[in-house]
């Protein structure tokens, strides 16, 4: 079975990397066409990370790169360049294939491919976000417009949460909607490090608190993270805070720099953190954060990589967000409502860090619960969906 993956995410996007690696491990032929309009250092042309046949097409136009890319995705030029890339990768257009699209902007390209050269292929759309929900708040969703252009050509939709299924069925004609949540690959974590961290926790142990991810104030509550850090670091001398990520605004940067100086380096701002390093830090952390701004327009139920990675690492999640499986996650997490006040959250986190017995109990519960939320337990749904679309008479119903 051949799978063509179309995406324009950053090169290290965790979901796409897991997807590609799984397909390769299962013996599928994967052709990834990566459209880059973000990273000016990424090399165009042939590449491979897991054994896939990849080709990167750079579409860079300085400050106007995003609007230019969105227009480029609607032009016939993108079809010609995609076909040329597939030819270079020795793709056989006579073979039936799945065209798996990870970005709404590339749905028109998938439609052009099926109408012109790959008529035996089926389009699968990996819908990372609820763009229709965003449209309700802002009046229009540009990704949603691209979805509407191609929705009649889509044969299957992959979503990240079961809770998105009913809404997705209303938007797309296809009856085939499958949830593949953003769970971590269990084998990349070191259980010895995690178990030793939990077992060795005592009242005088050094406590590590962590957040590595988006620092964009439009939806991440960086101000609350700073409040928590300041209170905890003043209250306890045995705590370190590590924060990493991108898109930090200048005002927040000033606050964080002041916080680091105030607490003599026990608060560290790392900037961009490579994936391997993020895993290393998280395995050593005792608490980790996912704090969404309560006033964000885009407050929706999510299946966040970060929370399930915290479980795998025996790290207690501190959550203010609408997350999947919240009723179960409460066994090992502090979960707050959209309308819980900052002071309530700060106090709860500070109290937890000061109670090593309870902290150890929650860390143990997090690690135990992680077995129920692994990538290995859901990744097979990709291939089952492909079989259902390409070989409906022989595929098992999923």
C-alpha positions in Angstrom: 0.0 0.0 0.0 1.3 3.5 -0.9 0.6 6.5 1.2 1.3 10.1 0.0 1.6 12.5 3.0 1.0 16.2 2.3 1.9 18.6 5.1 3.2 22.1 5.8 3.8 21.7 9.5 7.2 22.5 11.1 9.7 19.7 10.4 9.7 18.3 13.9 5.9 18.2 14.3 5.4 15.2 16.8 2.1 14.0 15.3 3.4 13.8 11.7 6.6 12.2 12.8 4.8 9.5 14.8 2.4 8.9 11.8 5.3 8.5 9.3 7.3 6.3 11.6 4.4 4.0 12.3 3.6 3.5 8.6 7.2 2.7 7.8 7.4 0.2 10.7 4.3 -1.5 9.3 5.9 -1.9 5.9 4.0 0.7 3.9 5.6 2.8 1.1 5.4 6.4 2.3 6.0 9.5 0.0 6.0 12.7 2.0 5.8 16.0 0.2 6.6 18.7 2.8 5.8 22.3 2.0 8.0 24.6 4.0 7.1 28.3 4.3 8.4 28.8 7.8 12.0 27.6 8.2 14.4 29.6 6.1 17.2 27.1 6.9 15.4 23.9 5.7 17.0 22.4 2.7 14.7 21.8 -0.3 14.7 18.5 -2.3 14.9 14.8 -1.3 15.1 13.9 2.4 14.3 10.9 4.6 14.0 10.4 8.3 12.5 7.0 9.0 12.9 5.4 5.5 10.2 7.3 3.8 10.7 8.9 0.4 10.5 12.6 1.2 10.7 15.8 -0.9 10.7 19.3 0.5 9.4 22.2 -1.5 10.3 25.6 0.0 7.7 28.4 -0.5 9.3 31.4 1.2 8.3 35.1 0.6 9.7 37.0 3.6 7.1 38.8 5.7 4.3 38.0 3.2 5.1 34.3 3.2 1.8 33.1 4.9 -0.6 34.9 2.5 1.6 34.0 -0.5 1.5 30.3 0.6 -2.2 30.3 1.0 -2.6 31.6 -2.5 0.0 29.2 -3.8 -2.0 26.3 -2.5 -4.9 27.2 -4.8 -2.9 27.6 -8.0 -2.2 24.9 -10.6 1.5 25.5 -10.1 1.3 23.5 -6.8 0.0 20.5 -8.7 2.8 20.6 -11.3 5.5 20.9 -8.6 3.9 18.1 -6.5 3.8 15.7 -9.5 7.4 16.5 -10.3 8.4 15.8 -6.7 6.6 12.4 -6.8 8.3 11.6 -10.1 11.7 12.3 -8.6 10.7 10.0 -5.7 9.8 7.2 -8.3 6.2 7.1 -7.2 4.1 4.9 -9.5 0.8 6.8 -10.3 -0.8 3.6 -11.5 -0.8 2.2 -7.9 -3.9 3.0 -5.8 -2.9 5.0 -2.9 -4.0 7.1 0.1 -3.3 10.8 0.0 -3.1 11.7 3.7 -3.4 15.5 4.2 -2.2 17.1 7.5 -3.0 20.7 6.7 -6.3 22.2 5.4 -4.3 24.4 3.0 -3.2 21.3 1.1 -6.7 19.8 0.6 -7.2 21.6 -2.7 -3.9 20.0 -3.9 -5.2 16.6 -2.9 -8.4 17.2 -4.8 -6.4 18.2 -7.9 -4.3 15.1 -7.7 -7.3 12.8 -7.6 -9.1 14.6 -10.4 -6.1 14.7 -12.7 -3.5 12.0 -12.2 -4.3 9.8 -9.2 -7.9 9.0 -9.8 -7.7 5.6 -8.0 -6.5 7.3 -4.8 -8.5 8.2 -1.7 -8.1 11.4 0.3 -7.7 11.1 4.1 -7.7 14.4 6.1 -6.0 14.5 9.5 -7.9 17.3 11.2 -5.7 18.6 13.9 -7.9 21.5 15.0 -11.6 22.4 15.3 -11.7 25.2 12.8 -15.5 25.4 12.8 -15.3 26.2 16.5 -12.9 29.0 15.8 -15.3 30.4 13.2 -18.1 30.6 15.8 -16.0 33.1 17.8 -14.3 35.0 15.0 -17.0 34.9 12.4 -14.9 33.2 9.7 -12.3 30.5 9.7 -9.8 30.6 6.8 -8.9 26.9 7.3 -12.6 26.1 7.2 -12.9 27.7 3.8 -10.2 25.4 2.4 -12.0 22.4 4.0 -15.3 23.4 2.3 -13.6 23.6 -1.1 -12.6 19.9 -0.9 -15.0 18.3 1.5 -16.9 16.3 -1.2 -13.6 14.7 -2.3 -12.6 13.5 1.2 -13.0 9.8 1.8 -12.0 9.6 5.5 -11.2 12.0 8.3 -8.8 11.4 11.2 -9.5 13.4 14.4 -7.6 13.7 17.7 -10.6 13.3 20.0 -13.7 11.1 20.1 -15.5 14.2 21.2 -15.0 15.8 17.8 -16.7 13.0 15.9 -20.3 14.3 15.8 -19.2 17.8 14.7 -16.9 16.3 12.1 -19.7 14.1 10.7 -21.8 17.2 10.2 -19.1 19.0 8.2 -17.9 16.1 6.0 -19.9 13.8 3.8 -17.8 10.7 4.5 -19.1 8.2 7.0 -15.5 7.2 7.9 -14.3 9.3 10.9 -11.6 7.8 13.1 -10.0 9.2 16.3 -6.2 8.8 16.6 -5.4 10.8 19.8 -2.0 12.4 20.5 -0.6 9.8 22.8 3.1 9.3 23.3 5.2 6.5 22.0 6.0 4.5 25.2 9.3 3.1 24.0 11.1 6.5 23.8 10.9 7.0 27.6 13.3 5.5 30.2 11.2 3.8 32.8 14.2 3.4 35.1 14.7 7.1 35.3 11.0 7.7 35.9 10.6 5.0 38.5 13.7 6.1 40.4 12.5 9.7 40.4 9.2 8.6 42.0 10.6 6.1 44.5 13.4 8.5 45.7 11.0 11.4 46.4 11.3 12.6 50.0 10.6 15.8 51.9 14.1 17.2 51.2 14.2 16.1 47.5 14.8 18.7 44.8 11.5 19.3 42.9 11.5 20.1 39.2 8.6 21.9 37.6 8.4 22.2 33.8 6.6 23.6 30.9 7.9 23.2 27.3 5.6 24.3 24.5 4.0 27.3 23.0 4.5 30.5 24.9 2.0 32.5 22.7 -0.1 34.6 25.0 -3.1 34.5 22.6 -4.0 31.1 24.1 -1.3 30.1 26.7 -1.5 31.7 30.1 2.1 32.7 30.5 1.1 35.3 33.2 -0.4 32.5 35.4 2.7 30.4 34.9 4.8 33.3 36.1 2.6 33.8 39.2 2.8 30.1 40.1 6.6 30.1 39.7 7.1 33.2 41.7 5.0 32.0 44.6 6.5 28.5 44.6 10.1 29.7 44.4 9.5 32.1 47.2 7.9 29.4 49.4 10.4 26.5 48.8 14.2 26.6 48.4 14.3 23.1 46.8 12.3 23.9 43.7 13.6 24.6 40.1 11.4 25.8 37.2 12.3 25.1 33.6 10.3 26.8 30.8 11.0 26.3 27.1 9.3 27.2 23.9 8.8 29.9 21.3 6.6 32.9 20.4 7.2 34.6 23.8 6.2 38.3 23.6 8.5 41.0 24.8 6.6 42.0 27.9 6.5 38.4 29.1 10.2 38.0 28.4 10.9 41.0 30.6 8.9 39.5 33.5 10.6 36.1 33.1 14.0 37.6 33.0 13.2 39.5 36.2 11.9 36.3 37.8 15.1 34.4 37.0 17.3 37.1 38.5 15.0 37.4 41.6 15.3 33.7 42.3 19.0 33.3 41.6 18.7 31.2 38.5 16.2 28.6 39.9 13.9 29.8 37.1 15.3 29.0 33.6 14.0 30.1 30.3 15.5 27.9 27.6 13.8 29.1 24.4 13.4 26.4 21.7 14.1 22.9 23.1 14.7 19.9 20.7 12.4 17.0 21.1 15.0 14.6 22.6 16.0 17.3 25.2 12.3 17.9 26.1 11.8 14.2 26.9 15.0 14.3 29.0 13.8 17.3 31.1 10.2 15.9 31.4 11.4 12.6 32.7 13.1 14.4 35.6 10.2 16.7 36.4 7.8 16.2 39.2 5.0 18.6 38.0 4.3 19.9 34.5 1.9 22.5 33.3 -0.8 23.0 30.6 -2.4 26.4 31.2 -4.8 27.8 28.6 -6.0 31.4 28.9 -9.6 31.4 30.2 -10.4 34.4 27.9 -9.1 32.8 24.7 -11.5 32.6 21.8 -10.4 29.0 21.1 -11.4 27.1 24.2 -12.2 23.6 22.9 -11.8 20.0 24.1 -8.3 18.8 23.2 -6.1 15.7 23.3 -2.8 17.4 24.2 0.5 15.6 23.6 1.8 17.2 26.7 -0.6 15.9 29.3 -0.1 12.3 28.2 3.6 12.7 28.0 3.5 13.9 31.6 1.7 10.7 32.6 4.4 8.6 30.8 7.1 10.5 32.7 5.4 10.2 36.1 5.0 13.9 36.1 1.9 15.4 37.8 -0.1 17.4 35.2 -1.3 20.9 36.3 -4.1 21.6 33.9 -6.4 24.5 33.1 -7.8 23.4 29.8 -10.7 21.4 28.4 -9.0 18.0 28.0 -10.1 14.6 27.0 -10.6 12.0 29.9 -10.6 14.7 32.5 -12.7 12.5 34.8 -9.9 9.9 34.8 -7.0 12.3 34.8 -8.3 13.8 38.1 -6.8 10.7 39.8 -3.3 12.0 39.2 -3.6 15.6 38.2 -4.7 19.1 39.4 -7.4 20.1 36.9 -9.0 23.5 37.0 -12.0 25.0 35.4 -12.0 27.9 32.9 -13.4 30.1 35.6 -11.2 29.1 38.5 -9.4 32.2 39.8 -5.6 32.5 39.5 -5.2 32.7 43.3 -7.0 29.4 43.7 -4.7 27.7 41.2 -1.5 29.2 42.6 -2.4 28.1 46.1 -3.3 24.5 45.0 0.0 24.1 43.2 2.0 25.5 46.0 0.2 23.3 48.6 0.9 20.2 46.4 4.6 20.9 46.0 4.9 21.3 49.8 3.2 17.9 50.4 5.7 15.3 49.2 3.5 12.4 50.3 0.6 13.5 48.1 2.9 14.5 45.3 4.4 11.0 45.3 1.0 9.5 45.3 -0.1 11.5 42.3 3.2 10.8 40.4 2.7 7.1 41.0 -0.9 7.3 39.8 0.2 9.2 36.7 2.8 6.6 35.7 0.3 3.8 36.3 -2.4 5.5 34.2 0.0 6.1 31.3 -0.3 2.5 30.2 -3.9 3.3 29.0 -2.8 6.2 26.8 0.0 5.0 24.4 0.5 5.7 20.7 0.9 1.9 20.2 -2.6 1.5 21.3 -4.2 3.7 18.7 -1.8 4.1 15.7 -3.2 0.9 14.0 -6.4 2.9 13.3 -4.6 4.7 10.5 -3.9 1.6 8.5 -7.3 0.1 9.3 -8.9 3.2 7.8 -6.7 3.0 4.7 -7.7 -0.7 4.2 -11.4 0.2 4.6 -11.1 2.9 1.9 -8.9 1.0 -0.7 -10.1 -2.5 -0.1 -13.6 -2.2 1.4 -14.5 -5.9 0.7 -11.7 -7.3 2.8 -11.1 -4.7 5.5 -12.4 -5.1 9.0 -14.9 -2.5 10.2 -13.3 0.1 12.6 
